[in-house]
Amino acid sequence: MHTLSALEALDQRRSVPSVLLGEPGPDEATLLRMLASAVRVPDHGRLVPFRFLRIHGQARHALGEFLAARTAQRQPDAPPAALDKERQRFSHAPLAVAVVARLQPGHKVPEQEQLLAAGCVCFALLQAAQALGFGAQWLTAWMAYDPEVARVLGLGEGERIAGFIHIGTAQRPVPERERPDPRALLTDWTP
């Protein structure tokens, strides 16, 4: 029966759009519990090629202001609505956790495997949030790849954003969406 419950949890996983996430968010102890589950991912070589950056409270709005300014710098003709969208990007959910991939180039563990471990952390954090009754969404968008955003967030050499996990309470139910048929994706390899 324990296995069935775990499979049901996986089967019920869905993203809650960040614009639909509000208070309450997880408190410190709850967040640490989520992160304790999130770090239990495959990690070739035990490199721990990831870390967390918490964005909450007033920091969410400060990051939004920076994103709006950076958008205006990158796209001088950006309309006011686009700037406002960037300004509000981190203001909906009470918490965002940036999962930072810490890649070690030249290590015997390929960078691809290190990055995949960080991606697994993102997914595990989504699962942990849902298991504790929260909604969550894994987002990247342009800011995950922008060198100025990385600088402002304090990322070091070899670090990159694997995902921003927005966490909060769903403000309304999120409908299920159509999922792919695994039979259509499965083929047999034959020598």
Secondary structure, DSSP 8 states (H G I E B T S, - for coil): -HHHHHHHHHHT-----GGGEES----HHHHHHHHHHHT-S--GGG---EEEEEEETHHHHHHHHHHHHHHHHH-TT--HHHHHHHHHTTTSSSEEEEEEEE--TTSSS-HHHHHHHHHHHHHHHHHHHHHTT-EEEEE-SGGGT-HHHHHHTT--TTEEEEEEEEEEEESS---------HHHH------
